[in-house]
Amino acid sequence: MGLTHQACGSGATKEIFMKEHVSKVDYVIALAGNPNTGKSTVFNALTGLNQHTGNWPGKTVVRAEGKYINQGMVYKLVDLPGTYSLLANSVEEQVARDYLCFSKPDATVVVVDATCLERNLNLVLQVLEITPKVIVCVNLMDEAERKKIRVDIDTLASELGVPVVPTAARNGLGLNKLVTKITEVTKGNVKPKPYVVRYSPEIEKAINWLQPKVEKLVGPEFNSRWLALRFLDNDLTVTEKIKEYLSNGKHPQGKVGGEILA
């Protein structure tokens, strides 16, 4: 569904619906979410006509990118494939997970469905394990209201430790606030303190043992706790990605091999 700023209502900021081509990019924003949450509607509403599509490298999965301007800064929005998790059980999940982990966007917006929040929060928690710079967009608030479902946005934000913005993207409601929160997080004016999922004592003990070794191997630019979890889970796709990353000399102090990557 392609939207213009007129379709988004008078409250939408015209500045974000630029028509001219802009080559520079100040910030990169990933857009994640379950299928059928209105994620594409949010993407279209923010980027307008300034977008293009292609395939992810080496995959047949469609990649959509677009840009918008806010406060004079250019934001590139990368629409990740709709997924229910980041455990790489499908090509779409692997694409979304690898982008969040290895491309390190400046912020990630996770779009969730206000009418089935519990199911959607699984992906939110998995994203929070990879990156702290997250904004949760609770979309379809109009549908939730119609079904008499009440979402306590403030409590949800407090529990998750990240900004939470209610929207009804197809009507343009809440998009200005979403753009503002993205700007605040990318500029560091808002510093999320995301909820950390804790596992059984045995797993936490293994994480505590492995995490320092992972951090020494890959450096501080990656989330070593999340990588330690993936290694404990024997996730071979992550192992191969780390080997590839280190072999490309991205981390000169790193060393491929040894007990971690064996």
PyRosetta script that sets phi, psi and omega in degrees:
from pyrosetta import init, pose_from_sequence

init()
pose = pose_from_sequence("MGLTHQACGSGATKEIFMKEHVSKVDYVIALAGNPNTGKSTVFNALTGLNQHTGNWPGKTVVRAEGKYINQGMVYKLVDLPGTYSLLANSVEEQVARDYLCFSKPDATVVVVDATCLERNLNLVLQVLEITPKVIVCVNLMDEAERKKIRVDIDTLASELGVPVVPTAARNGLGLNKLVTKITEVTKGNVKPKPYVVRYSPEIEKAINWLQPKVEKLVGPEFNSRWLALRFLDNDLTVTEKIKEYLSNGKHPQGKVGGEILA")
pose.set_psi(1, 112.7)
pose.set_omega(1, 179.2)
pose.set_phi(2, -86.9)
pose.set_psi(2, 130.2)
pose.set_omega(2, -178.2)
pose.set_phi(3, -117.3)
pose.set_psi(3, 151.2)
pose.set_omega(3, 170.0)
pose.set_phi(4, -113.5)
pose.set_psi(4, 172.5)
pose.set_omega(4, -179.0)
pose.set_phi(5, -66.2)
pose.set_psi(5, -27.2)
pose.set_omega(5, 176.7)
pose.set_phi(6, -64.9)
pose.set_psi(6, -39.7)
pose.set_omega(6, -179.1)
pose.set_phi(7, -67.7)
pose.set_psi(7, -21.0)
pose.set_omega(7, -178.0)
pose.set_phi(8, -88.9)
pose.set_psi(8, 0.6)
pose.set_omega(8, 176.8)
pose.set_phi(9, 93.5)
pose.set_psi(9, 165.7)
pose.set_omega(9, -174.7)
pose.set_phi(10, -68.6)
pose.set_psi(10, -18.6)
pose.set_omega(10, -178.5)
pose.set_phi(11, -77.7)
pose.set_psi(11, -13.9)
pose.set_omega(11, -177.8)
pose.set_phi(12, -74.6)
pose.set_psi(12, 144.5)
pose.set_omega(12, -178.6)
pose.set_phi(13, -81.3)
pose.set_psi(13, 121.4)
pose.set_omega(13, -178.2)
pose.set_phi(14, -63.3)
pose.set_psi(14, -27.0)
pose.set_omega(14, -176.5)
pose.set_phi(15, -58.8)
pose.set_psi(15, -29.9)
pose.set_omega(15, -175.6)
pose.set_phi(16, -79.3)
pose.set_psi(16, -11.9)
pose.set_omega(16, -177.9)
pose.set_phi(17, -103.9)
pose.set_psi(17, 55.9)
pose.set_omega(17, -178.4)
pose.set_phi(18, -69.1)
pose.set_psi(18, 148.9)
pose.set_omega(18, -180.0)
pose.set_phi(19, -107.8)
pose.set_psi(19, -27.2)
pose.set_omega(19, -177.5)
pose.set_phi(20, -77.0)
pose.set_psi(20, 154.5)
pose.set_omega(20, 179.6)
pose.set_phi(21, -72.9)
pose.set_psi(21, 132.6)
pose.set_omega(21, 177.9)
pose.set_phi(22, -123.0)
pose.set_psi(22, 122.7)
pose.set_omega(22, -173.9)
pose.set_phi(23, -89.4)
pose.set_psi(23, -32.8)
pose.set_omega(23, -175.1)
pose.set_phi(24, -78.3)
pose.set_psi(24, 156.6)
pose.set_omega(24, 176.6)
pose.set_phi(25, -135.0)
pose.set_psi(25, 126.9)
pose.set_omega(25, 178.3)
pose.set_phi(26, -94.0)
pose.set_psi(26, -37.9)
pose.set_omega(26, -178.7)
pose.set_phi(27, -140.0)
pose.set_psi(27, 146.0)
pose.set_omega(27, 176.4)
pose.set_phi(28, -111.5)
pose.set_psi(28, 128.2)
pose.set_omega(28, -177.5)
pose.set_phi(29, -119.7)
pose.set_psi(29, 126.2)
pose.set_omega(29, 174.7)
pose.set_phi(30, -90.2)
pose.set_psi(30, 141.4)
pose.set_omega(30, 179.0)
pose.set_phi(31, -116.9)
pose.set_psi(31, 110.8)
pose.set_omega(31, -176.7)
pose.set_phi(32, -115.9)
pose.set_psi(32, 166.1)
pose.set_omega(32, 177.4)
pose.set_phi(33, 161.4)
pose.set_psi(33, 161.2)
pose.set_omega(33, 173.7)
pose.set_phi(34, -66.6)
pose.set_psi(34, 159.3)
pose.set_omega(34, 171.1)
pose.set_phi(35, -61.5)
pose.set_psi(35, 151.2)
pose.set_omega(35, 174.3)
pose.set_phi(36, 63.4)
pose.set_psi(36, 33.5)
pose.set_omega(36, 175.0)
pose.set_phi(37, -103.9)
pose.set_psi(37, -0.5)
pose.set_omega(37, -174.9)
pose.set_phi(38, 86.2)
pose.set_psi(38, 17.8)
pose.set_omega(38, -178.8)
pose.set_phi(39, -60.7)
pose.set_psi(39, -44.3)
pose.set_omega(39, 179.6)
pose.set_phi(40, -65.6)
pose.set_psi(40, -32.6)
pose.set_omega(40, 177.1)
pose.set_phi(41, -65.4)
pose.set_psi(41, -41.5)
pose.set_omega(41, 176.0)
pose.set_phi(42, -61.6)
pose.set_psi(42, -45.0)
pose.set_omega(42, -179.9)
pose.set_phi(43, -59.4)
pose.set_psi(43, -49.2)
pose.set_omega(43, -178.5)
pose.set_phi(44, -65.5)
pose.set_psi(44, -38.8)
pose.set_omega(44, -178.3)
pose.set_phi(45, -65.8)
pose.set_psi(45, -36.6)
pose.set_omega(45, -178.1)
pose.set_phi(46, -79.7)
pose.set_psi(46, -37.3)
pose.set_omega(46, -173.8)
pose.set_phi(47, -96.7)
pose.set_psi(47, -16.7)
pose.set_omega(47, -179.8)
pose.set_phi(48, 58.8)
pose.set_psi(48, -129.3)
pose.set_omega(48, -178.5)
pose.set_phi(49, -89.6)
pose.set_psi(49, -5.4)
pose.set_omega(49, -174.8)
pose.set_phi(50, -89.1)
pose.set_psi(50, 70.8)
pose.set_omega(50, -178.0)
pose.set_phi(51, -150.8)
pose.set_psi(51, 162.1)
pose.set_omega(51, 174.3)
pose.set_phi(52, -149.2)
pose.set_psi(52, 160.9)
pose.set_omega(52, -178.0)
pose.set_phi(53, -127.0)
pose.set_psi(53, 158.2)
pose.set_omega(53, 176.4)
pose.set_phi(54, -165.5)
pose.set_psi(54, -159.1)
pose.set_omega(54, 176.3)
pose.set_phi(55, -111.8)
pose.set_psi(55, 152.1)
pose.set_omega(55, 171.9)
pose.set_phi(56, -66.7)
pose.set_psi(56, 143.7)
pose.set_omega(56, -176.7)
pose.set_phi(57, -52.7)
pose.set_psi(57, 124.4)
pose.set_omega(57, 177.7)
pose.set_phi(58, 74.0)
pose.set_psi(58, 7.3)
pose.set_omega(58, -177.6)
pose.set_phi(59, -126.3)
pose.set_psi(59, 162.5)
pose.set_omega(59, 174.0)
pose.set_phi(60, -99.0)
pose.set_psi(60, 10.9)
pose.set_omega(60, -179.9)
pose.set_phi(61, -83.2)
pose.set_psi(61, 132.0)
pose.set_omega(61, -177.2)
pose.set_phi(62, -70.4)
pose.set_psi(62, 136.1)
pose.set_omega(62, 176.5)
pose.set_phi(63, -116.6)
pose.set_psi(63, 125.4)
pose.set_omega(63, 178.5)
pose.set_phi(64, -116.4)
pose.set_psi(64, 134.2)
pose.set_omega(64, 177.2)
pose.set_phi(65, -131.0)
pose.set_psi(65, 150.3)
pose.set_omega(65, 176.0)
pose.set_phi(66, -154.6)
pose.set_psi(66, 172.0)
pose.set_omega(66, -178.6)
pose.set_phi(67, -132.7)
pose.set_psi(67, 153.6)
pose.set_omega(67, 170.0)
pose.set_phi(68, -147.1)
pose.set_psi(68, 163.6)
pose.set_omega(68, -179.9)
pose.set_phi(69, -116.5)
pose.set_psi(69, 135.9)
pose.set_omega(69, 172.2)
pose.set_phi(70, -142.1)
pose.set_psi(70, 130.2)
pose.set_omega(70, -179.3)
pose.set_phi(71, 52.8)
pose.set_psi(71, 37.7)
pose.set_omega(71, 176.5)
pose.set_phi(72, 78.9)
pose.set_psi(72, 0.3)
pose.set_omega(72, 179.9)
pose.set_phi(73, -105.4)
pose.set_psi(73, 143.6)
pose.set_omega(73, -178.9)
pose.set_phi(74, -97.0)
pose.set_psi(74, 125.9)
pose.set_omega(74, -179.5)
pose.set_phi(75, -112.5)
pose.set_psi(75, 126.9)
pose.set_omega(75, 172.8)
pose.set_phi(76, -96.2)
pose.set_psi(76, 124.9)
pose.set_omega(76, -178.2)
pose.set_phi(77, -104.1)
pose.set_psi(77, 121.7)
pose.set_omega(77, 179.9)
pose.set_phi(78, -107.4)
pose.set_psi(78, 114.2)
pose.set_omega(78, -176.9)
pose.set_phi(79, -85.1)
pose.set_psi(79, 105.4)
pose.set_omega(79, -179.2)
pose.set_phi(80, -76.2)
pose.set_psi(80, 155.6)
pose.set_omega(80, 177.4)
pose.set_phi(81, -58.6)
pose.set_psi(81, 142.9)
pose.set_omega(81, 176.4)
pose.set_phi(82, -65.9)
pose.set_psi(82, 126.5)
pose.set_omega(82, -177.2)
pose.set_phi(83, -140.5)
pose.set_psi(83, 156.1)
pose.set_omega(83, 175.6)
pose.set_phi(84, -93.5)
pose.set_psi(84, -17.7)
pose.set_omega(84, 178.6)
pose.set_phi(85, -155.5)
pose.set_psi(85, 178.6)
pose.set_omega(85, 178.0)
pose.set_phi(86, -119.2)
pose.set_psi(86, 28.8)
pose.set_omega(86, -176.1)
pose.set_phi(87, -88.9)
pose.set_psi(87, 7.6)
pose.set_omega(87, 173.5)
pose.set_phi(88, 60.8)
pose.set_psi(88, 38.0)
pose.set_omega(88, 173.7)
pose.set_phi(89, -83.5)
pose.set_psi(89, -7.9)
pose.set_omega(89, 177.4)
pose.set_phi(90, -141.4)
pose.set_psi(90, 166.2)
pose.set_omega(90, 178.9)
pose.set_phi(91, -61.7)
pose.set_psi(91, -40.2)
pose.set_omega(91, -179.2)
pose.set_phi(92, -61.7)
pose.set_psi(92, -43.4)
pose.set_omega(92, 179.8)
pose.set_phi(93, -64.6)
pose.set_psi(93, -39.6)
pose.set_omega(93, -179.6)
pose.set_phi(94, -66.8)
pose.set_psi(94, -40.9)
pose.set_omega(94, 178.7)
pose.set_phi(95, -60.8)
pose.set_psi(95, -47.6)
pose.set_omega(95, -178.4)
pose.set_phi(96, -64.4)
pose.set_psi(96, -44.4)
pose.set_omega(96, -178.6)
pose.set_phi(97, -65.1)
pose.set_psi(97, -45.6)
pose.set_omega(97, -178.5)
pose.set_phi(98, -63.4)
pose.set_psi(98, -37.3)
pose.set_omega(98, 180.0)
pose.set_phi(99, -65.5)
pose.set_psi(99, -45.4)
pose.set_omega(99, -179.0)
pose.set_phi(100, -63.4)
pose.set_psi(100, -37.7)
pose.set_omega(100, -175.8)
pose.set_phi(101, -80.5)
pose.set_psi(101, -47.0)
pose.set_omega(101, -169.0)
pose.set_phi(102, -99.3)
pose.set_psi(102, -24.3)
pose.set_omega(102, 178.0)
pose.set_phi(103, -90.0)
pose.set_psi(103, -17.9)
pose.set_omega(103, 173.7)
pose.set_phi(104, 48.4)
pose.set_psi(104, 66.8)
pose.set_omega(104, 176.5)
pose.set_phi(105, -61.4)
pose.set_psi(105, 159.0)
pose.set_omega(105, -178.2)
pose.set_phi(106, -69.0)
pose.set_psi(106, -25.6)
pose.set_omega(106, 174.8)
pose.set_phi(107, -161.6)
pose.set_psi(107, 159.9)
pose.set_omega(107, 178.2)
pose.set_phi(108, -128.7)
pose.set_psi(108, 128.6)
pose.set_omega(108, 174.1)
pose.set_phi(109, -100.7)
pose.set_psi(109, 123.5)
pose.set_omega(109, 176.3)
pose.set_phi(110, -105.8)
pose.set_psi(110, 116.2)
pose.set_omega(110, -179.7)
pose.set_phi(111, -90.3)
pose.set_psi(111, 125.7)
pose.set_omega(111, 179.6)
pose.set_phi(112, -123.5)
pose.set_psi(112, 157.9)
pose.set_omega(112, -178.4)
pose.set_phi(113, -91.9)
pose.set_psi(113, 118.8)
pose.set_omega(113, -177.5)
pose.set_phi(114, -64.2)
pose.set_psi(114, -19.2)
pose.set_omega(114, -177.3)
pose.set_phi(115, -87.8)
pose.set_psi(115, -13.4)
pose.set_omega(115, 176.0)
pose.set_phi(116, -143.6)
pose.set_psi(116, 62.3)
pose.set_omega(116, -171.6)
pose.set_phi(117, -65.2)
pose.set_psi(117, -40.1)
pose.set_omega(117, -174.5)
pose.set_phi(118, -58.0)
pose.set_psi(118, -45.3)
pose.set_omega(118, -179.8)
pose.set_phi(119, -65.4)
pose.set_psi(119, -38.2)
pose.set_omega(119, -176.9)
pose.set_phi(120, -71.7)
pose.set_psi(120, -27.4)
pose.set_omega(120, -176.0)
pose.set_phi(121, -67.8)
pose.set_psi(121, -18.6)
pose.set_omega(121, 176.5)
pose.set_phi(122, -58.9)
pose.set_psi(122, -45.2)
pose.set_omega(122, 178.4)
pose.set_phi(123, -67.8)
pose.set_psi(123, -38.2)
pose.set_omega(123, 178.9)
pose.set_phi(124, -57.3)
pose.set_psi(124, -47.4)
pose.set_omega(124, -178.6)
pose.set_phi(125, -64.5)
pose.set_psi(125, -35.5)
pose.set_omega(125, 178.5)
pose.set_phi(126, -68.7)
pose.set_psi(126, -38.3)
pose.set_omega(126, 176.7)
pose.set_phi(127, -65.8)
pose.set_psi(127, -39.8)
pose.set_omega(127, 180.0)
pose.set_phi(128, -63.9)
pose.set_psi(128, -23.9)
pose.set_omega(128, 177.5)
pose.set_phi(129, -73.0)
pose.set_psi(129, -22.3)
pose.set_omega(129, -178.4)
pose.set_phi(130, -93.5)
pose.set_psi(130, -44.8)
pose.set_omega(130, -174.7)
pose.set_phi(131, -140.5)
pose.set_psi(131, 140.7)
pose.set_omega(131, 178.0)
pose.set_phi(132, -83.6)
pose.set_psi(132, -18.2)
pose.set_omega(132, -174.3)
pose.set_phi(133, -84.8)
pose.set_psi(133, 78.1)
pose.set_omega(133, -173.4)
pose.set_phi(134, -126.0)
pose.set_psi(134, 139.5)
pose.set_omega(134, 169.5)
pose.set_phi(135, -121.0)
pose.set_psi(135, 127.2)
pose.set_omega(135, 178.6)
pose.set_phi(136, -95.2)
pose.set_psi(136, 123.3)
pose.set_omega(136, 178.6)
pose.set_phi(137, -103.3)
pose.set_psi(137, 106.9)
pose.set_omega(137, 179.3)
pose.set_phi(138, -86.7)
pose.set_psi(138, 97.3)
pose.set_omega(138, -174.4)
pose.set_phi(139, -92.9)
pose.set_psi(139, 171.2)
pose.set_omega(139, -179.5)
pose.set_phi(140, 63.5)
pose.set_psi(140, 35.2)
pose.set_omega(140, 177.5)
pose.set_phi(141, -64.5)
pose.set_psi(141, -28.6)
pose.set_omega(141, 176.8)
pose.set_phi(142, -66.0)
pose.set_psi(142, -39.0)
pose.set_omega(142, 176.8)
pose.set_phi(143, -65.9)
pose.set_psi(143, -41.2)
pose.set_omega(143, 178.6)
pose.set_phi(144, -61.5)
pose.set_psi(144, -42.0)
pose.set_omega(144, 179.5)
pose.set_phi(145, -64.3)
pose.set_psi(145, -39.8)
pose.set_omega(145, 179.6)
pose.set_phi(146, -63.3)
pose.set_psi(146, -33.3)
pose.set_omega(146, 179.6)
pose.set_phi(147, -91.1)
pose.set_psi(147, 8.5)
pose.set_omega(147, 178.5)
pose.set_phi(148, 60.2)
pose.set_psi(148, 36.8)
pose.set_omega(148, 174.9)
pose.set_phi(149, -99.1)
pose.set_psi(149, 125.6)
pose.set_omega(149, -180.0)
pose.set_phi(150, -104.6)
pose.set_psi(150, 128.4)
pose.set_omega(150, 177.7)
pose.set_phi(151, -110.9)
pose.set_psi(151, 120.4)
pose.set_omega(151, 179.1)
pose.set_phi(152, -84.3)
pose.set_psi(152, 93.0)
pose.set_omega(152, -174.0)
pose.set_phi(153, -62.2)
pose.set_psi(153, -43.5)
pose.set_omega(153, -177.0)
pose.set_phi(154, -64.6)
pose.set_psi(154, -42.7)
pose.set_omega(154, 178.4)
pose.set_phi(155, -65.9)
pose.set_psi(155, -39.7)
pose.set_omega(155, 178.7)
pose.set_phi(156, -62.1)
pose.set_psi(156, -44.0)
pose.set_omega(156, 178.7)
pose.set_phi(157, -63.0)
pose.set_psi(157, -39.5)
pose.set_omega(157, 180.0)
pose.set_phi(158, -66.1)
pose.set_psi(158, -41.9)
pose.set_omega(158, -178.7)
pose.set_phi(159, -69.3)
pose.set_psi(159, -39.4)
pose.set_omega(159, -178.0)
pose.set_phi(160, -81.5)
pose.set_psi(160, -25.7)
pose.set_omega(160, 179.9)
pose.set_phi(161, 78.8)
pose.set_psi(161, 17.1)
pose.set_omega(161, 179.2)
pose.set_phi(162, -135.7)
pose.set_psi(162, 160.5)
pose.set_omega(162, 177.3)
pose.set_phi(163, -62.1)
pose.set_psi(163, 140.5)
pose.set_omega(163, 177.2)
pose.set_phi(164, -126.7)
pose.set_psi(164, 127.2)
pose.set_omega(164, -176.1)
pose.set_phi(165, -122.1)
pose.set_psi(165, 122.8)
pose.set_omega(165, 175.2)
pose.set_phi(166, -80.4)
pose.set_psi(166, 137.0)
pose.set_omega(166, 179.3)
pose.set_phi(167, -141.4)
pose.set_psi(167, 158.3)
pose.set_omega(167, 164.7)
pose.set_phi(168, -130.2)
pose.set_psi(168, 83.3)
pose.set_omega(168, -165.3)
pose.set_phi(169, -61.0)
pose.set_psi(169, -34.5)
pose.set_omega(169, -177.1)
pose.set_phi(170, -68.0)
pose.set_psi(170, -18.1)
pose.set_omega(170, 175.1)
pose.set_phi(171, -105.4)
pose.set_psi(171, 1.3)
pose.set_omega(171, 179.3)
pose.set_phi(172, 78.6)
pose.set_psi(172, 5.7)
pose.set_omega(172, -175.5)
pose.set_phi(173, -78.5)
pose.set_psi(173, 130.2)
pose.set_omega(173, 175.8)
pose.set_phi(174, 87.7)
pose.set_psi(174, -6.6)
pose.set_omega(174, -174.9)
pose.set_phi(175, -69.9)
pose.set_psi(175, -36.1)
pose.set_omega(175, 177.1)
pose.set_phi(176, -60.2)
pose.set_psi(176, -43.1)
pose.set_omega(176, 179.2)
pose.set_phi(177, -66.3)
pose.set_psi(177, -36.4)
pose.set_omega(177, 177.8)
pose.set_phi(178, -62.1)
pose.set_psi(178, -45.7)
pose.set_omega(178, 178.8)
pose.set_phi(179, -60.9)
pose.set_psi(179, -41.1)
pose.set_omega(179, 179.2)
pose.set_phi(180, -62.8)
pose.set_psi(180, -43.8)
pose.set_omega(180, -179.9)
pose.set_phi(181, -65.7)
pose.set_psi(181, -38.2)
pose.set_omega(181, 177.1)
pose.set_phi(182, -59.7)
pose.set_psi(182, -45.0)
pose.set_omega(182, 179.7)
pose.set_phi(183, -62.4)
pose.set_psi(183, -43.5)
pose.set_omega(183, -179.2)
pose.set_phi(184, -62.4)
pose.set_psi(184, -39.7)
pose.set_omega(184, -179.0)
pose.set_phi(185, -72.6)
pose.set_psi(185, -43.7)
pose.set_omega(185, -178.3)
pose.set_phi(186, -66.1)
pose.set_psi(186, -34.3)
pose.set_omega(186, 179.8)
pose.set_phi(187, -84.5)
pose.set_psi(187, -5.2)
pose.set_omega(187, 178.6)
pose.set_phi(188, 83.2)
pose.set_psi(188, 7.5)
pose.set_omega(188, 177.1)
pose.set_phi(189, -70.7)
pose.set_psi(189, -26.6)
pose.set_omega(189, 173.1)
pose.set_phi(190, -120.4)
pose.set_psi(190, 125.3)
pose.set_omega(190, -178.5)
pose.set_phi(191, -114.2)
pose.set_psi(191, 99.7)
pose.set_omega(191, -179.2)
pose.set_phi(192, -61.8)
pose.set_psi(192, 146.9)
pose.set_omega(192, 173.8)
pose.set_phi(193, -124.0)
pose.set_psi(193, 79.8)
pose.set_omega(193, -168.2)
pose.set_phi(194, -65.9)
pose.set_psi(194, 149.4)
pose.set_omega(194, 174.7)
pose.set_phi(195, -61.1)
pose.set_psi(195, 134.8)
pose.set_omega(195, 179.7)
pose.set_phi(196, -106.1)
pose.set_psi(196, 120.8)
pose.set_omega(196, 178.2)
pose.set_phi(197, -70.8)
pose.set_psi(197, 126.0)
pose.set_omega(197, 177.9)
pose.set_phi(198, -105.2)
pose.set_psi(198, 138.7)
pose.set_omega(198, -176.7)
pose.set_phi(199, -106.3)
pose.set_psi(199, -170.4)
pose.set_omega(199, -177.8)
pose.set_phi(200, -63.6)
pose.set_psi(200, 157.8)
pose.set_omega(200, 179.8)
pose.set_phi(201, -54.3)
pose.set_psi(201, -37.1)
pose.set_omega(201, -179.7)
pose.set_phi(202, -64.4)
pose.set_psi(202, -43.8)
pose.set_omega(202, -179.5)
pose.set_phi(203, -69.1)
pose.set_psi(203, -41.4)
pose.set_omega(203, 179.4)
pose.set_phi(204, -62.6)
pose.set_psi(204, -36.3)
pose.set_omega(204, 177.8)
pose.set_phi(205, -63.9)
pose.set_psi(205, -41.9)
pose.set_omega(205, 178.7)
pose.set_phi(206, -66.1)
pose.set_psi(206, -39.2)
pose.set_omega(206, 178.1)
pose.set_phi(207, -62.1)
pose.set_psi(207, -46.1)
pose.set_omega(207, -178.6)
pose.set_phi(208, -61.3)
pose.set_psi(208, -32.1)
pose.set_omega(208, 177.6)
pose.set_phi(209, -74.3)
pose.set_psi(209, -41.0)
pose.set_omega(209, -172.6)
pose.set_phi(210, -84.6)
pose.set_psi(210, -33.8)
pose.set_omega(210, -172.0)
pose.set_phi(211, -55.4)
pose.set_psi(211, -47.0)
pose.set_omega(211, 179.4)
pose.set_phi(212, -60.4)
pose.set_psi(212, -35.4)
pose.set_omega(212, 179.2)
pose.set_phi(213, -67.6)
pose.set_psi(213, -39.5)
pose.set_omega(213, 178.2)
pose.set_phi(214, -65.0)
pose.set_psi(214, -44.3)
pose.set_omega(214, -178.7)
pose.set_phi(215, -63.1)
pose.set_psi(215, -38.1)
pose.set_omega(215, 177.9)
pose.set_phi(216, -64.7)
pose.set_psi(216, -33.9)
pose.set_omega(216, -177.9)
pose.set_phi(217, -74.8)
pose.set_psi(217, -46.5)
pose.set_omega(217, -171.0)
pose.set_phi(218, -105.2)
pose.set_psi(218, -10.1)
pose.set_omega(218, -179.2)
pose.set_phi(219, 86.4)
pose.set_psi(219, 176.3)
pose.set_omega(219, -174.1)
pose.set_phi(220, -78.8)
pose.set_psi(220, -6.9)
pose.set_omega(220, -175.2)
pose.set_phi(221, -73.5)
pose.set_psi(221, -14.2)
pose.set_omega(221, 177.4)
pose.set_phi(222, -109.1)
pose.set_psi(222, 158.0)
pose.set_omega(222, 176.1)
pose.set_phi(223, -80.1)
pose.set_psi(223, 99.3)
pose.set_omega(223, -173.3)
pose.set_phi(224, -68.0)
pose.set_psi(224, -30.0)
pose.set_omega(224, 177.9)
pose.set_phi(225, -65.2)
pose.set_psi(225, -44.1)
pose.set_omega(225, -179.7)
pose.set_phi(226, -65.6)
pose.set_psi(226, -42.3)
pose.set_omega(226, 178.3)
pose.set_phi(227, -63.1)
pose.set_psi(227, -39.2)
pose.set_omega(227, 178.1)
pose.set_phi(228, -61.3)
pose.set_psi(228, -40.1)
pose.set_omega(228, 177.1)
pose.set_phi(229, -61.7)
pose.set_psi(229, -42.0)
pose.set_omega(229, -178.9)
pose.set_phi(230, -67.3)
pose.set_psi(230, -38.0)
pose.set_omega(230, 178.3)
pose.set_phi(231, -67.8)
pose.set_psi(231, -40.0)
pose.set_omega(231, 177.3)
pose.set_phi(232, -63.3)
pose.set_psi(232, -30.1)
pose.set_omega(232, 179.0)
pose.set_phi(233, -83.6)
pose.set_psi(233, 2.0)
pose.set_omega(233, -178.9)
pose.set_phi(234, 55.2)
pose.set_psi(234, 44.2)
pose.set_omega(234, 178.9)
pose.set_phi(235, -79.7)
pose.set_psi(235, 99.7)
pose.set_omega(235, -174.2)
pose.set_phi(236, -69.4)
pose.set_psi(236, -27.8)
pose.set_omega(236, 179.4)
pose.set_phi(237, -66.1)
pose.set_psi(237, -38.4)
pose.set_omega(237, 177.1)
pose.set_phi(238, -69.1)
pose.set_psi(238, -40.8)
pose.set_omega(238, 178.6)
pose.set_phi(239, -58.3)
pose.set_psi(239, -44.9)
pose.set_omega(239, 179.9)
pose.set_phi(240, -64.7)
pose.set_psi(240, -38.6)
pose.set_omega(240, 179.1)
pose.set_phi(241, -64.4)
pose.set_psi(241, -40.4)
pose.set_omega(241, 178.9)
pose.set_phi(242, -67.0)
pose.set_psi(242, -42.2)
pose.set_omega(242, 176.4)
pose.set_phi(243, -58.3)
pose.set_psi(243, -45.1)
pose.set_omega(243, 179.8)
pose.set_phi(244, -62.4)
pose.set_psi(244, -42.7)
pose.set_omega(244, -179.2)
pose.set_phi(245, -62.1)
pose.set_psi(245, -46.2)
pose.set_omega(245, -177.9)
pose.set_phi(246, -71.2)
pose.set_psi(246, -35.6)
pose.set_omega(246, -179.1)
pose.set_phi(247, -68.7)
pose.set_psi(247, -21.4)
pose.set_omega(247, 177.0)
pose.set_phi(248, -83.6)
pose.set_psi(248, 5.2)
pose.set_omega(248, 176.0)
pose.set_phi(249, 74.5)
pose.set_psi(249, 19.4)
pose.set_omega(249, -178.7)
pose.set_phi(250, -66.7)
pose.set_psi(250, -26.9)
pose.set_omega(250, -179.6)
pose.set_phi(251, -129.7)
pose.set_psi(251, 93.0)
pose.set_omega(251, -171.6)
pose.set_phi(252, -59.3)
pose.set_psi(252, -22.8)
pose.set_omega(252, -178.4)
pose.set_phi(253, -89.4)
pose.set_psi(253, -6.6)
pose.set_omega(253, -177.6)
pose.set_phi(254, -77.7)
pose.set_psi(254, 159.6)
pose.set_omega(254, 179.1)
pose.set_phi(255, -136.4)
pose.set_psi(255, 122.1)
pose.set_omega(255, -179.3)
pose.set_phi(256, -77.3)
pose.set_psi(256, 141.1)
pose.set_omega(256, 176.9)
pose.set_phi(257, 106.6)
pose.set_psi(257, -162.1)
pose.set_omega(257, -178.4)
pose.set_phi(258, 79.9)
pose.set_psi(258, -171.3)
pose.set_omega(258, -172.1)
pose.set_phi(259, -69.4)
pose.set_psi(259, -27.7)
pose.set_omega(259, -176.3)
pose.set_phi(260, -71.2)
pose.set_psi(260, -44.7)
pose.set_omega(260, -175.5)
pose.set_phi(261, -100.5)
pose.set_psi(261, 8.8)
pose.set_omega(261, -178.7)
pose.set_phi(262, -70.6)
pose.dump_pdb("model.pdb")
